[in-house]
Amino acid sequence: MTHIIAQPCIGTKDTACVTVCPVDCIHPTKNDPDFETEDMLYIDPDTCIDCGLCVDECPVTAIFPQEDLPPDWAEFIERNTSYYKK
């Protein structure tokens, strides 16, 4: 399984989670060209090693293990995946 970034990240984009990720699977970072145009951060499901370090770093509680994602935010599974298909 992977972790999912959900609705609370929209408009926040705090990058504390990026700093602790050991496999660089959270984007866009502040150095990425699309950081300003994206409304949230995303976790690459193919790269995430499910370590969970990002969960505790998120100041707005926006990151969940996929199996614990609230049902109302299920659309964020596809939003995270779609970002990396570009």
Secondary structure, DSSP 4 states (H G I P E B T S, - for coil): --EEE-GGGTTT---HHHHH-TT--EE--TTSTTTTT-SS-EE-TTT-----HHHHH-TT--EEEGGGS-GGGTHHHHHHHHHTT-
